[in-house]
Amino acid sequence: MRPPAFLRPQQFDAWRRTMHALDVFRGALLLEAVGTGKTWVALAVAAHERRPAVAMVPAILQSQWRDAALRAEVKLHLWTHEGASRGKLPDATAPLVIIDEAHRFRDHATRRVQTVAPWLAGCRVLLLTATPIVNRLADLTSLLRLALPDDALALDGIPKLGDLEQLDHAPDALRRVAIRSPAATARWVPRRVISLAPDALENHRGLAAVAGIGRLALSSCATIHRLLSSVLLDAAASSDAAFFQALRRYRALLLQSRDAGGASRAMLRRFAGEGLEQLVLWPLLTPDAAPGDLPVADIDRLEQMLAVAPNDEPWIDALIARCGDDRPTVCFSRHRATARRLREALGDATAWVTGHDAGIGAHRVAREAILAAFGSRRQAWRVRRTPPRILVATDVAAEGLDLHAAGRIVHVDLPWTATRVEQREGRLLRLGQAHRQVEVVIRIPAAAIEQALAPHARVRRKHRLAHAWLRALEHRDADAGHLTAQPVVVSTEDNSEPVSMVAVRLQRDQCAGTMLMIREGSDAWRADDARADHVLARAKFARPAAIDAVELDRQVGAAVRTAAELASAIGPNPALGLVSRIHRLARDAATRRDGLAMRYLDRLLRFTTSSSTLGGRMIMARLGESDDETFLRARIPDVPQPGAVHATVIAAVICSQRES
């Protein structure tokens, strides 16, 4: 199968691996770095479908996907994340569903996941995201469960996808379904990082903000106190404009709490906003009951703080001086108030994008026209005499957009996750970048705010986890198993416990994997890839020794049987309680000689007893709550039944004590 002509040579390997994963597992995660053309790889996959695929994308990226599909001459049905969040879905399923910016689907409790997951059951699913790990490793496993059955990696010694969360590093097996190219292929241009440190006046502003927040009572509940103080500190780190806006919102929250008799969880969620929701364990706060009264006495203290004139000039002057050359620049901020204050200070020639609104100075201009001025069509831009030099944008422009004509990015304030930082920088660090080097300017908040909020430490911590796993997932040509030799027999030089290792190849239908079985002393065999290097190191310096052939066959046979058992068992299916109900209905259908119902119940039995994706399990849970009439009319996706597991020994290392 040849790749489509619109793909670049650097994308061929990712396309081939994605096609293979979809053929074998019916699901895949394309985790290529930001700016490497995941959209085009996905279109290349869709080009080989007999019927048009469905692409579910953020509404803000619909036009970009439509243009790319037209250029690639690939037919697609476009749907939006926002439509799914409102409970709306396409009229029919598709042979392939592509979900762009899939990290938005990592929370299974959201309405969009509850809507989409059952609809995906039975479909081939391709998830696109450069940032699958936002806060914790569970983000990645949540995405895997959306596209893959729970035993997808069982042939490699991972019985359930959730077991990945117990590992310290990404296993080789995960590269079968998670596609990531090496960093050398992904990084198109170098980046130069510059820190914009605060001066004495900015540090004084930050110290005053921290002191003012410290005088507020906020709440007697420690969790709510932390939430409110973090919201205010985060706004103060951005600008006085954002800080004063947050203070006014807190005052409105106090007034609302006073009138309502307490602050509900819904009120606090609206105040915190989407970016800061992770600060609170929301399940501990009941949806209806007031989790704690807010101190109305803070209203007088807020009035005093709001009476002080804002002073954003120190950091704005430093930023203007840094961006005073002719290099096109994009400034990102999380806060609309900060973006508004910055664009006013930069002058009437400054372009801006906040949500669906856009313009230059005080004049509204079509959003697409503004983005084109910093994208591939900058040289042909004719909306004004000269294209704007600086674009001020909120994070709504930080996903999926192409701004590669800009050569500098400014983080006016830091997001709460390393994922958002990478999404921002990926707007510039991408295919077609017009500059030899991209300048990344990071504004450091005032020392007092940095100490109280620690945004840089938080981002670095989350980045280390995500980077370690993504680095381990990068495809290498030498991705072979640990063992390739024929079975050998060795003995150890010391008197330690004997150790044995057997590499077993497991095959089920098209899917195959290699499981490393370890046995130490008289212990039972277990799948333990982490111990392989230790066993091989002991065998390397050991002398060959004779061992009874019957004993060797017995040990290897036991390892093979254990590996096959592990690959076939993933634990009880939570929906197996439906089986007795299916049997009862089948007996009734047989009595009536209702062949149609019998065939349906046979399909339902196969579906119920198979390993399912998240959507399949949700369908089974809903079936369990339905009456018999609904039960017999439900839509059941076709799920291929896995065949038997066949095991073959690749190699064996048997380390035994040397006879004295």
C-alpha positions as CSV (number, residue, x, y, z in Angstrom):
1,M,0.0,0.0,0.0
2,R,1.5,3.3,-1.1
3,P,1.2,6.5,0.9
4,P,-0.9,9.3,-0.7
5,A,1.1,12.0,-2.6
6,F,0.3,14.7,-0.2
7,L,2.3,13.1,2.6
8,R,5.9,14.1,3.3
9,P,8.6,11.4,3.5
10,Q,9.0,12.1,7.2
11,Q,5.4,11.1,7.7
12,F,5.5,7.8,5.9
13,D,6.5,5.7,8.9
14,A,3.8,7.2,11.2
15,W,1.2,6.6,8.5
16,R,2.2,2.9,8.0
17,R,2.3,2.2,11.7
18,T,-1.1,3.9,12.2
19,M,-2.6,1.8,9.4
20,H,-1.2,-1.4,10.9
21,A,-2.5,-0.5,14.4
22,L,-6.0,0.1,13.1
23,D,-6.0,-3.1,11.1
24,V,-4.9,-5.2,14.1
25,F,-6.3,-3.4,17.1
26,R,-9.1,-1.3,15.5
27,G,-7.8,1.6,17.5
28,A,-4.7,3.8,17.6
29,L,-3.3,6.9,19.2
30,L,-1.3,9.2,16.9
31,L,1.0,11.1,19.3
32,E,3.2,13.0,16.9
33,A,4.7,16.2,18.2
34,V,2.9,19.5,17.7
35,G,3.4,20.9,14.2
36,T,4.4,17.6,12.5
37,G,1.2,17.3,10.5
38,K,-1.0,14.8,12.4
39,T,-4.0,16.1,10.4
40,W,-2.3,15.1,7.1
41,V,-1.4,11.6,8.5
42,A,-5.0,11.1,9.6
43,L,-6.3,12.2,6.1
44,A,-3.9,9.7,4.6
45,V,-5.5,7.0,6.7
46,A,-9.0,8.2,5.8
47,A,-8.1,8.2,2.1
48,H,-8.0,4.4,2.1
49,E,-11.5,4.0,3.5
50,R,-14.3,2.9,1.2
51,R,-16.8,5.3,2.9
52,P,-16.1,8.8,4.3
53,A,-14.6,8.9,7.8
54,V,-16.0,11.1,10.5
55,A,-13.6,13.7,12.0
56,M,-14.6,15.1,15.4
57,V,-12.7,18.3,15.9
58,P,-12.9,21.5,18.0
59,A,-15.3,23.9,16.4
60,I,-12.5,26.5,16.1
61,L,-10.6,24.1,13.8
62,Q,-13.4,23.1,11.5
63,S,-12.4,25.4,8.7
64,Q,-8.8,24.3,8.9
65,W,-9.8,20.6,8.6
66,R,-12.2,21.4,5.8
67,D,-9.5,23.2,3.8
68,A,-7.0,20.4,4.4
69,A,-9.5,17.7,3.3
70,L,-10.2,19.6,0.1
71,R,-6.5,20.0,-0.7
72,A,-6.0,16.3,0.0
73,E,-9.1,15.4,-2.0
74,V,-10.3,13.2,0.9
75,K,-14.0,13.0,1.7
76,L,-14.8,13.6,5.4
77,H,-17.9,14.2,7.6
78,L,-16.9,16.9,10.1
79,W,-18.4,17.0,13.6
80,T,-17.4,19.1,16.6
81,H,-16.4,18.5,20.2
82,E,-18.9,21.1,21.2
83,G,-21.7,19.2,19.4
84,A,-20.8,16.1,21.4
85,S,-20.8,18.1,24.6
86,R,-24.4,19.1,23.8
87,G,-25.3,15.4,23.4
88,K,-25.5,15.6,19.6
89,L,-23.9,13.0,17.3
90,P,-23.8,12.2,13.5
91,D,-26.8,10.4,12.2
92,A,-24.9,7.2,11.6
93,T,-21.6,5.5,12.6
94,A,-18.6,5.4,10.2
95,P,-16.0,2.8,9.5
96,L,-13.3,5.2,10.9
97,V,-13.7,7.9,13.5
98,I,-10.9,10.5,13.9
99,I,-10.9,12.6,17.1
100,D,-8.6,15.6,17.0
101,E,-7.2,17.2,20.2
102,A,-8.2,13.9,21.9
103,H,-6.7,15.0,25.2
104,R,-10.1,16.8,25.7
105,F,-11.7,13.4,26.1
106,R,-9.5,12.2,29.0
107,D,-12.1,12.8,31.6
108,H,-14.7,10.0,31.3
109,A,-17.2,11.9,33.6
110,T,-17.7,14.7,31.0
111,R,-20.9,14.7,28.9
112,R,-18.9,14.6,25.7
113,V,-17.3,11.3,26.6
114,Q,-20.5,9.9,28.0
115,T,-22.1,10.8,24.6
116,V,-19.3,9.7,22.3
117,A,-17.9,6.5,23.9
118,P,-21.0,4.3,23.2
119,W,-21.2,5.6,19.7
120,L,-17.6,4.6,19.1
121,A,-18.2,1.0,20.1
122,G,-17.6,-1.2,17.0
123,C,-15.9,1.6,15.1
124,R,-12.2,1.9,14.2
125,V,-11.0,4.9,16.2
126,L,-8.0,7.1,15.6
127,L,-7.2,9.6,18.4
128,L,-4.9,12.6,17.6
129,T,-3.0,14.5,20.3
130,A,0.5,15.6,20.9
131,T,-0.1,15.8,24.6
132,P,-1.8,12.7,25.9
133,I,-0.5,13.2,29.5
134,V,-1.8,16.4,30.9
135,N,-1.6,16.0,34.7
136,R,-1.1,12.3,35.4
137,L,-0.6,9.0,33.7
138,A,-4.3,8.1,34.0
139,D,-4.9,10.7,31.2
140,L,-3.1,8.3,28.8
141,T,-4.9,5.2,29.9
142,S,-8.3,7.0,29.7
143,L,-7.6,7.7,26.0
144,L,-6.5,4.1,25.4
145,R,-9.7,2.8,26.9
146,L,-11.7,5.0,24.5
147,A,-10.2,3.4,21.5
148,L,-9.1,-0.1,22.6
149,P,-10.4,-3.1,24.5
150,D,-9.0,-3.6,28.0
151,D,-6.9,-6.6,26.9
152,A,-5.4,-5.1,23.8
153,L,-1.9,-5.5,25.2
154,A,-2.4,-8.8,27.0
155,L,-0.1,-10.7,24.6
156,D,2.7,-8.5,25.9
157,G,2.1,-9.2,29.5
158,I,-0.2,-6.2,30.3
159,P,-3.5,-7.9,31.1
160,K,-5.4,-4.6,31.5
161,L,-4.7,-1.1,30.2
162,G,-5.0,0.2,33.7
163,D,-1.9,-1.8,34.7
164,L,0.1,0.8,32.7
165,E,-0.4,3.3,35.5
166,Q,1.7,1.1,37.9
167,L,4.8,1.2,35.6
168,D,7.7,3.6,35.9
169,H,8.3,3.8,32.2
170,A,6.4,3.1,28.9
171,P,6.7,-0.5,27.9
172,D,7.8,-1.5,24.4
173,A,4.3,-3.0,23.7
174,L,2.6,0.4,24.0
175,R,4.3,1.4,20.8
176,R,2.1,-1.0,18.9
177,V,-0.9,1.3,19.4
178,A,0.7,4.7,20.4
179,I,2.5,6.1,17.4
180,R,5.3,8.7,18.1
181,S,8.2,9.5,15.8
182,P,11.7,10.4,17.2
183,A,12.2,13.9,18.5
184,A,14.9,14.5,15.8
185,T,12.2,14.0,13.1
186,A,9.6,16.1,14.9
187,R,11.8,19.2,15.7
188,W,11.9,21.3,12.6
189,V,13.6,24.4,13.9
190,P,15.7,25.1,17.0
191,R,14.2,27.2,19.8
192,R,16.0,29.9,21.8
193,V,14.5,30.4,25.3
194,I,14.8,33.8,26.9
195,S,13.5,34.6,30.5
196,L,12.0,38.0,31.1
197,A,12.8,38.5,34.8
198,P,10.8,41.0,36.9
199,D,12.4,44.3,37.9
200,A,12.2,46.0,41.3
201,L,8.9,47.7,40.5
202,E,7.3,44.5,39.3
203,N,8.5,42.6,42.4
204,H,7.0,45.4,44.6
205,R,3.6,45.0,42.7
206,G,3.7,41.2,43.3
207,L,4.6,41.6,47.0
208,A,1.6,44.0,47.5
209,A,-0.7,41.6,45.7
210,V,0.4,38.6,47.9
211,A,0.1,40.7,51.0
212,G,-3.4,41.8,50.0
213,I,-4.5,38.2,49.3
214,G,-3.1,37.2,52.7
215,R,-5.3,39.7,54.5
216,L,-8.4,38.0,53.0
217,A,-10.2,35.3,55.1
218,L,-11.4,33.5,52.0
219,S,-12.9,30.4,53.7
220,S,-12.7,28.3,56.8
221,C,-12.6,25.2,54.6
222,A,-9.0,24.5,53.7
223,T,-9.8,23.2,50.2
224,I,-11.9,26.2,49.3
225,H,-9.3,28.5,50.8
226,R,-6.6,27.0,48.6
227,L,-8.9,27.3,45.5
228,L,-9.7,30.9,46.1
229,S,-6.2,32.0,46.9
230,S,-4.8,30.1,43.8
231,V,-7.3,31.9,41.5
232,L,-6.3,35.3,42.9
233,L,-2.6,34.6,42.8
234,D,-2.8,33.2,39.3
235,A,-4.5,36.4,38.1
236,A,-2.0,38.6,40.0
237,A,0.8,36.7,38.2
238,S,-0.7,37.7,34.9
239,S,-1.4,41.4,35.4
240,D,-3.1,44.0,37.6
241,A,-5.9,44.1,35.0
242,A,-6.5,40.3,35.5
243,F,-6.0,40.6,39.3
244,F,-8.6,43.4,39.7
245,Q,-11.0,41.5,37.5
246,A,-10.6,38.4,39.8
247,L,-11.1,40.6,42.9
248,R,-14.4,41.8,41.4
249,R,-15.4,38.3,40.6
250,Y,-14.7,37.2,44.2
251,R,-16.7,40.1,45.5
252,A,-19.6,39.0,43.2
253,L,-19.2,35.5,44.6
254,L,-19.4,36.8,48.2
255,L,-22.6,38.7,47.4
256,Q,-24.1,35.7,45.7
257,S,-23.1,33.4,48.6
258,R,-24.6,35.8,51.1
259,D,-27.9,35.9,49.2
260,A,-27.9,32.1,48.5
261,G,-27.0,31.1,52.1
262,G,-23.7,29.6,51.2
263,A,-21.4,28.8,48.2
264,S,-22.4,25.8,46.3
265,R,-20.1,23.6,44.3
266,A,-21.5,24.9,41.0
267,M,-20.7,28.5,42.1
268,L,-17.1,27.6,43.0
269,R,-16.6,25.8,39.7
270,R,-17.8,28.8,37.7
271,F,-15.4,31.0,39.7
272,A,-12.4,28.8,39.3
273,G,-12.8,28.2,35.6
274,E,-11.8,25.2,33.6
275,G,-8.1,25.7,34.0
276,L,-8.1,25.6,37.8
277,E,-10.6,22.8,38.4
278,Q,-7.8,20.4,39.1
279,L,-7.0,22.2,42.4
280,V,-10.1,20.8,44.1
281,L,-11.2,17.3,44.8
282,W,-14.7,18.1,43.7
283,P,-16.3,14.7,44.7
284,L,-15.6,15.7,48.3
285,L,-17.9,18.7,47.9
286,T,-21.6,17.7,47.5
287,P,-23.4,19.1,44.5
288,D,-26.2,20.6,46.4
289,A,-25.2,21.3,50.0
290,A,-23.1,24.3,50.7
291,P,-19.5,23.2,51.3
292,G,-18.7,26.2,53.5
293,D,-19.7,29.7,54.1
294,L,-17.6,32.4,52.5
295,P,-16.6,35.3,54.8
296,V,-18.8,38.3,53.9
297,A,-16.4,40.5,55.9
298,D,-13.9,40.2,53.0
299,I,-16.2,42.6,51.0
300,D,-14.8,45.6,52.9
301,R,-11.2,44.4,52.4
302,L,-11.8,43.9,48.7
303,E,-13.1,47.5,48.4
304,Q,-9.9,48.8,49.9
305,M,-7.8,46.7,47.4
306,L,-9.8,47.8,44.4
307,A,-9.4,51.5,45.4
308,V,-5.6,51.2,44.6
309,A,-4.7,52.2,41.0
310,P,-3.4,49.3,38.9
311,N,0.2,49.4,37.8
312,D,1.1,47.1,34.9
313,E,3.7,49.4,33.3
314,P,6.9,47.7,34.5
315,W,6.3,44.3,32.9
316,I,4.6,45.8,29.8
317,D,7.6,48.2,29.2
318,A,10.0,45.3,29.4
319,L,8.0,43.2,27.0
320,I,7.7,46.0,24.5
321,A,11.5,46.5,24.6
322,R,12.0,42.8,24.0
323,C,9.7,42.7,21.0
324,G,10.8,46.0,19.5
325,D,12.4,44.5,16.3
326,D,10.6,43.5,13.1
327,R,10.2,39.8,13.9
328,P,6.5,38.7,13.8
329,T,5.5,37.9,17.4
330,V,2.7,36.0,19.1
331,C,1.9,36.8,22.7
332,F,-0.2,34.3,24.6
333,S,-2.1,34.9,27.8
334,R,-4.6,32.9,29.8
335,H,-6.6,36.0,30.9
336,R,-8.6,38.1,28.5
337,A,-8.1,41.1,30.8
338,T,-4.3,40.8,30.4
339,A,-4.6,40.4,26.6
340,R,-6.8,43.5,26.4
341,R,-4.4,45.5,28.6
342,L,-1.4,44.4,26.5
343,R,-2.9,45.2,23.1
344,E,-3.9,48.6,24.3
345,A,-0.3,49.3,25.4
346,L,1.1,48.0,22.1
347,G,-0.9,50.4,20.0
348,D,-3.5,50.4,17.3
349,A,-1.5,48.3,14.9
350,T,-1.6,45.3,17.2
351,A,-3.7,42.3,16.1
352,W,-5.7,40.3,18.6
353,V,-7.7,37.1,18.9
354,T,-9.9,36.2,21.8
355,G,-12.4,33.3,21.2
356,H,-14.2,34.0,18.0
357,D,-13.6,37.7,18.1
358,A,-10.6,39.2,16.4
359,G,-9.3,42.5,15.2
360,I,-6.5,45.1,14.8
361,G,-6.5,47.8,17.4
362,A,-10.1,49.0,17.9
363,H,-11.3,47.6,14.5
364,R,-12.9,44.2,14.2
365,V,-11.4,42.0,11.5
366,A,-12.4,38.4,10.5
367,R,-10.6,35.9,12.7
368,E,-9.4,33.9,9.7
369,A,-7.9,37.0,8.2
370,I,-5.9,37.7,11.4
371,L,-4.6,34.2,11.7
372,A,-3.7,34.2,8.0
373,A,-1.4,37.2,8.7
374,F,0.7,35.0,10.9
375,G,0.4,31.8,8.9
376,S,1.3,30.4,5.4
377,R,-0.5,33.2,3.6
378,R,1.4,36.1,5.2
379,Q,3.2,37.1,2.1
380,A,0.0,37.4,0.1
381,W,-2.0,39.2,2.9
382,R,-3.9,42.2,1.5
383,V,-6.4,43.1,4.2
384,R,-4.3,46.1,5.1
385,R,-1.3,47.8,3.5
386,T,1.1,45.8,5.8
387,P,0.4,42.7,7.9
388,P,0.4,43.3,11.7
389,R,3.7,42.5,13.5
390,I,2.3,41.5,16.9
391,L,-0.6,39.2,17.7
392,V,-2.0,39.0,21.2
393,A,-4.1,35.9,21.8
394,T,-5.7,34.0,24.6
395,D,-5.2,30.2,24.8
396,V,-8.2,29.6,22.5
397,A,-5.6,30.1,19.6
398,A,-3.2,27.5,21.2
399,E,-4.7,24.4,19.6
400,G,-4.4,23.2,16.1
401,L,-3.7,26.6,14.4
402,D,-0.8,27.3,12.1
403,L,1.1,30.5,13.0
404,H,4.5,29.5,11.5
405,A,5.1,32.9,9.9
406,A,5.9,34.2,13.4
407,G,9.4,33.9,14.7
408,R,8.8,34.7,18.4
409,I,6.4,33.5,21.0
410,V,5.8,35.2,24.4
411,H,4.3,33.4,27.4
412,V,2.8,36.5,29.1
413,D,1.7,34.1,31.8
414,L,2.2,30.4,32.3
415,P,-0.6,27.9,31.9
416,W,-1.3,25.3,34.6
417,T,0.0,22.4,32.6
418,A,3.0,21.7,30.4
419,T,0.5,20.4,27.8
420,R,-0.7,24.0,27.2
421,V,2.8,25.3,27.0
422,E,3.6,22.8,24.3
423,Q,0.4,23.6,22.4
424,R,1.2,27.2,22.4
425,E,4.8,26.8,21.1
426,G,3.5,24.2,18.6
427,R,1.7,27.0,16.7
428,L,5.2,28.2,15.6
429,L,7.4,25.2,15.9
430,R,5.9,23.3,13.0
431,L,6.3,22.3,9.4
432,G,6.9,25.3,7.2
433,Q,8.4,27.6,9.9
434,A,9.7,30.6,8.0
435,H,12.5,31.4,10.5
436,R,15.8,29.6,11.2
437,Q,15.2,29.9,14.9
438,V,12.2,30.5,17.0
439,E,12.6,32.8,20.1
440,V,10.6,31.7,23.1
441,V,10.2,34.4,25.7
442,I,9.0,33.3,29.2
443,R,7.9,36.1,31.5
444,I,8.8,35.3,35.1
445,P,6.3,36.5,37.7
446,A,7.2,38.6,40.7
447,A,9.3,36.8,43.2
448,A,6.6,36.8,45.9
449,I,4.0,35.3,43.5
450,E,6.5,32.7,42.2
451,Q,7.2,31.6,45.8
452,A,3.5,31.5,46.8
453,L,2.2,29.9,43.6
454,A,5.2,28.0,42.1
455,P,3.9,27.9,38.5
456,H,7.3,27.1,37.0
457,A,7.9,24.2,39.3
458,R,4.4,22.8,38.7
459,V,4.8,23.0,34.9
460,R,8.3,21.4,35.1
461,R,7.0,18.5,37.2
462,K,4.1,17.7,34.8
463,H,6.5,18.1,31.8
464,R,8.9,15.5,33.2
465,L,6.3,12.8,33.5
466,A,4.9,13.4,30.0
467,H,8.3,13.8,28.4
468,A,9.6,10.6,29.9
469,W,6.7,8.5,28.6
470,L,6.6,10.2,25.2
471,R,10.4,9.8,24.8
472,A,10.0,6.1,25.6
473,L,7.2,5.7,23.0
474,E,9.4,7.1,20.1
475,H,9.7,4.5,17.4
476,R,13.2,3.1,16.9
477,D,14.3,0.9,14.0
478,A,15.9,-1.5,16.5
479,D,12.6,-2.2,18.3
480,A,13.3,-5.9,18.6
481,G,12.7,-8.2,21.6
482,H,15.3,-8.6,24.3
483,L,16.1,-12.1,23.1
484,T,16.7,-13.4,19.6
485,A,19.0,-16.3,20.1
486,Q,18.1,-20.0,20.3
487,P,17.6,-21.6,23.7
488,V,20.9,-21.8,25.7
489,V,21.7,-23.2,29.1
490,V,24.1,-21.5,31.5
491,S,25.0,-21.7,35.2
492,T,25.9,-19.0,37.6
493,E,29.2,-18.5,39.3
494,D,27.8,-17.6,42.7
495,N,25.6,-19.4,45.1
496,S,22.5,-17.3,44.5
497,E,19.1,-18.6,43.8
498,P,18.7,-20.0,40.3
499,V,17.0,-17.6,37.8
500,S,15.2,-18.6,34.6
501,M,13.9,-16.4,31.8
502,V,11.9,-17.5,28.7
503,A,10.8,-15.3,25.9
504,V,7.4,-16.4,24.5
505,R,5.8,-15.2,21.3
506,L,2.0,-15.2,21.6
507,Q,-0.3,-15.0,18.6
508,R,-4.1,-14.5,18.5
509,D,-5.6,-13.7,15.1
510,Q,-3.6,-10.9,13.5
511,C,-2.3,-9.7,16.9
512,A,1.0,-10.9,18.2
513,G,3.3,-10.0,21.1
514,T,6.3,-11.1,23.1
515,M,6.0,-11.8,26.8
516,L,9.1,-12.2,29.0
517,M,8.6,-14.8,31.7
518,I,10.8,-14.7,34.8
519,R,11.2,-17.3,37.6
520,E,13.6,-16.8,40.5
521,G,14.3,-19.7,42.8
522,S,11.2,-21.8,43.4
523,D,8.8,-18.9,42.7
524,A,6.1,-19.2,40.1
525,W,6.6,-17.9,36.6
526,R,5.5,-14.2,36.2
527,A,5.6,-11.7,33.4
528,D,8.4,-9.3,34.5
529,D,10.0,-7.3,31.7
530,A,11.8,-5.1,34.2
531,R,13.9,-8.0,35.4
532,A,15.2,-9.0,32.0
533,D,18.4,-7.0,32.1
534,H,19.3,-8.4,35.5
535,V,18.9,-12.0,34.3
536,L,20.9,-11.4,31.2
537,A,23.7,-9.7,33.1
538,R,24.0,-12.8,35.3
539,A,24.0,-15.1,32.3
540,K,26.6,-13.1,30.5
541,F,29.5,-14.1,32.8
542,A,28.3,-17.7,33.6
543,R,29.8,-20.8,32.3
544,P,27.8,-23.2,30.2
545,A,26.7,-26.2,32.2
546,A,24.9,-29.4,31.4
547,I,21.2,-29.6,32.4
548,D,18.8,-32.4,32.0
549,A,16.8,-32.0,28.7
550,V,13.7,-33.2,30.4
551,E,14.1,-30.5,33.1
552,L,14.6,-27.8,30.5
553,D,11.5,-28.9,28.6
554,R,9.5,-28.9,31.8
555,Q,10.6,-25.4,32.8
556,V,10.0,-23.9,29.3
557,G,6.7,-25.6,29.0
558,A,5.6,-24.2,32.4
559,A,6.6,-20.7,31.3
560,V,4.7,-21.0,28.0
561,R,1.5,-22.3,29.7
562,T,1.6,-19.4,32.3
563,A,2.2,-16.8,29.5
564,A,-0.8,-18.2,27.5
565,E,-3.0,-18.1,30.6
566,L,-2.0,-14.5,31.4
567,A,-2.8,-13.5,27.8
568,S,-6.2,-15.1,27.9
569,A,-7.5,-13.8,31.2
570,I,-8.1,-10.1,32.1
571,G,-10.4,-10.7,35.0
572,P,-14.2,-10.8,35.3
573,N,-16.2,-8.7,32.9
574,P,-18.4,-6.3,34.9
575,A,-21.3,-7.0,32.5
576,L,-21.3,-10.8,32.9
577,G,-24.4,-10.5,35.0
578,L,-26.3,-10.0,31.7
579,V,-25.5,-13.6,30.6
580,S,-28.2,-15.2,32.8
581,R,-30.7,-12.6,31.4
582,I,-29.7,-13.4,27.9
583,H,-30.2,-17.1,28.6
584,R,-33.7,-16.6,30.0
585,L,-34.7,-14.5,27.0
586,A,-33.2,-17.0,24.6
587,R,-35.3,-19.8,26.2
588,D,-38.4,-17.7,25.8
589,A,-37.5,-16.9,22.1
590,A,-36.9,-20.6,21.5
591,T,-40.3,-21.5,22.9
592,R,-41.9,-18.9,20.5
593,R,-39.6,-20.1,17.7
594,D,-38.5,-16.5,17.2
595,G,-35.4,-17.0,15.0
596,L,-34.8,-13.2,14.7
597,A,-34.7,-12.8,18.5
598,M,-32.4,-15.8,18.8
599,R,-29.9,-14.4,16.3
600,Y,-29.9,-11.1,18.0
601,L,-29.4,-12.7,21.5
602,D,-26.5,-14.7,20.0
603,R,-24.9,-11.5,18.9
604,L,-25.6,-9.9,22.2
605,L,-24.0,-12.9,24.1
606,R,-20.8,-12.6,22.0
607,F,-20.7,-8.8,22.6
608,T,-21.3,-9.2,26.4
609,T,-18.6,-11.8,26.9
610,S,-15.9,-10.0,24.9
611,S,-13.4,-7.5,26.1
612,S,-14.8,-4.1,25.2
613,T,-13.8,-0.5,24.9
614,L,-15.1,2.1,27.3
615,G,-18.1,2.6,25.1
616,G,-18.9,-1.1,25.0
617,R,-18.9,-1.3,28.8
618,M,-21.1,1.7,28.9
619,I,-23.6,0.1,26.5
620,M,-23.6,-3.1,28.7
621,A,-24.2,-1.0,31.8
622,R,-27.2,0.7,30.2
623,L,-28.5,-2.7,29.1
624,G,-28.4,-3.9,32.6
625,E,-30.7,-1.1,33.7
626,S,-33.2,-1.5,30.9
627,D,-36.4,-3.5,30.7
628,D,-36.8,-6.5,28.5
629,E,-38.4,-4.7,25.6
630,T,-35.6,-2.1,25.4
631,F,-33.0,-4.9,26.0
632,L,-34.2,-6.6,22.8
633,R,-34.2,-3.5,20.7
634,A,-30.8,-2.0,21.6
635,R,-28.2,-1.3,19.0
636,I,-25.3,-3.8,19.5
637,P,-22.1,-3.1,17.6
638,D,-20.3,-5.9,15.8
639,V,-17.3,-6.9,17.9
640,P,-14.9,-9.5,16.4
641,Q,-14.4,-12.5,18.7
642,P,-10.8,-13.2,19.5
643,G,-9.4,-16.6,18.6
644,A,-7.3,-19.0,20.7
645,V,-3.9,-17.9,21.9
646,H,-0.9,-19.8,20.3
647,A,2.4,-19.7,22.2
648,T,5.9,-20.2,20.7
649,V,9.2,-20.1,22.5
650,I,11.7,-17.6,21.1
651,A,14.5,-18.1,23.5
652,A,15.3,-19.3,27.0
653,V,18.0,-18.5,29.5
654,I,18.2,-20.9,32.4
655,C,20.6,-19.9,35.2
656,S,21.2,-22.6,37.8
657,Q,23.6,-23.0,40.7
658,R,27.0,-24.4,39.7
659,E,27.6,-27.8,41.1
660,S,30.5,-27.9,43.5
